[in-house]
């Protein structure tokens, strides 16, 4: 991922920022990855996977679109959760389009209505996406009904496009991109053409490791896990030597992350090495340590080290 922003930024076509918002686990990260045809955000079946606002850049002959992939709004119980919610809510400021993503396979929740209530008075264009339409249950009509009820309640008529997508199946995504480009203002590119994301490399690597843990642990303890890149040494021959710490809250969780005879941790290390090498095109030697840090999600200084402050 080339993040060099010193090159000349060409002026061509339409250009702007799209804030991708919605409650946790609606498929926002999967949708952004699908649009970019590249993985910039980690995904998992577990809600609240994305913890930072991540910028992904789509550059085409018709212009450039910068996506803010935001954390999902949820009921926050820790300092980390509060930071994620604040970050998501603040992401709409200064953007050109707001893209609300809903999980069409589940009925609307309070968090969904919360985004609708914010969007109904927005002055910038708003686009609504009913995602996960490949799932058997379809609750799309309930979202539309709730939107019309809010229009009536607020005495506001705000016609916005509602698109049906399946990011997992790449269905309806091209139509969404076309519609978003139509709503962007004309202007110069915000990033050089070869930039895919400006997300810091160390945070991206930590997220890759965290994703592998999520997929292995599922619902067992994913939100009790955090990852930091402690050292990053790049040898003259191009080899990367990366040492990371995995933080957990309790000693019992440490045993789970390590696994019997270290098998789970070894599997996470090898799969992470493989993906880091594939993304950055560098041989990688990855070392993982597991450390118990009680209530790390309430530790201001550790959260800052993790990139959440």
N, C-alpha and C positions, 0 to 999 in steps of 0.2 A: 504494500500500500504506500504509494508515494504521497507524502504530505508536504512537499516543498511548495511554499506559497510565494516564492520570490520571483517566479516567472511572470511574464506579461499576461494579464488577464484580457482575453479578447472581448470585444463588444459585438454581440450578435444575438438577434432574436429576443426571446423572452427569458427572464431570469427572476428568481425569487425564492423565498423560504416557505416551506410547507411544514406546519406543526402537526405531527401525527399523535392524536390524543385518544384517550378512552380508558376504561377501567382495566384492571389487571387481567391478563390471559384472554384478550380478544384477538390475538394474532397480529399485533402491530409490528413486532420485529420480523416475523415471518413475511408479512406483506412488504415491508421495506426491503428486505433481502431479495424478495422475488422481483420487485421493481428494478433494483440495481443489478440483478442477475449476479450478485456477489454477496458473500456473507460478511456483513459488518456488525451485526447484532447477534448475540447468542440467543438461542431459542430452546425451550424445553416444555414438557407438558405441565410444568409447575408454574403457578401464578407468580407475578412479581419477579420474573427473571431479570429484566432490564432494570438496573439500578442508577444509571447515569443517563443524561440526555446525550445521545450520540448523533453526530451529523453525518449523513450519507449524501453523496453528490452524484446526480445523474446528469451527464452532459450528452446532448444530442445536437444534430445540425440545427434544430429549431430553437435551441437555447439550453439553459441549465436550471435544474431544480435541486434545491438543497433541502433534504428531509431531516427534521428533528425527531428522532425516534425516542419517545419519552417513556419514563417509568409509568406503569399503570396505577391509576388512583385506587386506593384500598383503605380499609380501616386500619390506621397506623397505631401500633402499640409500643413502638420503640423510637428512639431518636432517628435511626436510619429510616424507618417508615415515614416519619414526619418530613425528613429531608427529601425523600423520593416524591411525596405528595406536593411539597412546595415547588420542587423542581418542575414537575409536570404542569402544575397550574401556571407557573411563570413562563412556560415555554411558548405560550401563545402571543406574548407581547412582542411587537415588532415584526410579526410574520405577515406574509402576503396571502396565505390560504390556510385555513384550519381544516384538517381532515379528521373527522370523528369516525372511529372504528368501533363497531358493535359486533358482538358474538350472536349471530342470527340463530345459532343452535340452542340458545338459552334465553329464557324470558328476561326482560329488562330488569335491572337492579337499581338501587338508589344512586350508585355511582354513575350509571348510564344517564339517568335523569339529570344528575348534577351537571354533566357536560352539556346536555341539551339546554338547560337553563342558562348556562354561560354563553352558548353559541347563538341563542335566539336573539340576543342583543348585539352581537358582534357586527362591526362595520366592514370587516374584511370578508371575502367570499368564504363560505362554509360548504364543505362536501361531506356527505354521510355515506359510510360504507357498511353494508351488512355482510360481514365476513363469515367464513366457515359454512357456506351454503352447501358444501358437500356432505354435511352431517345429516342423518335421517330426520331429526326434528327441525322444523322451520318456524321460528317465532318472528319472522320479519314484520308481519302485519302488526304485531303488538308494539314494535318500535315506532312505526309510522303513526299508529293511533295515538301513542303517547306524545309524539311531536305535535300532532294536530290539536290535542287537548291543551298542550302548553300554549300554542298560538292563541287558542280561544281564551285561556285563563289570563294571558298577558295582553290580550287585545292587540296582538301583533300578527301580521301575515308575512312570513319569511319563507319564500319558496326556495328550497335548496334541492340539489340533485341527490337522489338516493340510488346507489349502485350496489349490485350483488356481486360478491367476489368469493373465490376460494383461493387464498394465497397458497395453500398447500398443493392445490391442483393447477395453479397458474390460470385460473378461470376468471375472466372479467378484469384482469389486471391491466392489459393493454388499453382497454376502453377507459379505465380510471386514469392512466397516465395522460392520455389524450385530453381528457376533460380538465385535469389539473393544469396542463400547459396552457390551455385556452384561458385560464383564469389568472395566469401570472402576468405581471406588467412587463412592458418592453424595457430592456436595459442590458448592461454589460454583465458578463459572467462574474460571479462572486469568487470563484476559485479557478486556478489553472485547469485546463481540460483533462490532465492526467490524474487529478486528485479524486480519489474515491471516498475518503473519509479523513477528517482531521482529529479523530479520536486518538489520544496519546497511545503510543505503541505498548508501553508497560501495562496500561489499563486494559488494552485489547488482549494482551497475552494472559493477564490475570482472569479476564472474562472467559477465555477459551478453556482454561483449567476449571473454572467454576462450572461451566456448562457440562464438562465431562463428569464432574461430580454430581450434578443435578440428574443427569441421565442414568447414572449408576445407583444413586440413592433414592431417586423418585421422591415420594412424600416423606421419607424417613426423617431427614433433618436438613433439607436444602437451605432453609432460611437461617439456620444456625451456622452457616459456613461462609467464610470470607477468604479472599486470596490476595496476597501482596507479592509483587516482584521486588525482592530485596536487593539483588545484584544482577547486573546485565553486562557481561563482558564479551566484547566482539574481538576475536583473534584476527591476526593479520591474514590468515588463510580463509577468513569468512565464517568460521565456526562461531556459533553463539553458545556461551555458557551462562545459563540462567538459573538462579536459585530463588525459590519462592517459599512462602510460608502460608499454610492453610490454617486459618483460625477457627476454633470451635469453642463452645461455651463450657463443655464438661468433659471429664476424662472418659466417660462412657461413649461420648460422641467421637472422641479421638480413636478409640478402638474400632468403631464402625467405619470411619474414613480409611483407616489403615487396612482393615479387613483381615481375614484369617491368613496368617503367614505373610502378610503384606501384599496379598494378591490384588485387592481393590486399588490400593494406592499405586501399585506398579502398573495396572491396567490404565489408570487415569494418566499416569506419567507418559506412557508409550503413545496413547492416542492423542494426547496434547502435543507431544513432540512432533508427531506426524502432521497434525493440522498446522502448527506454527511453521514447520518447514514448507508445507504446501502454499501457505499464504505469503510468506516472506522470502521464499526461495533461498533459505540458508540452512545448513546442517545445524541441528540443535542438540545440546546436551542439557537436559532439564533435571534439576534436583528439587524434590518436594519435601518439606518438613511440615509436620502437623503440631500445632501449638495450642494449648488450652488457655483461653483468655476469657474468663467469666464476664458475661454481659458486654461483649465487645461491641454490640450494636448500640450501646449507650455511651461508649467511650469516645468523647469528642476528638481527642488527638489521634486515635486509631482510625476513626472515620475519615479524618483529614488525610491520613496516610493512604487510606484506601481510595481516595479520590472523590469522596462523597461530600466534601465541604468546599 
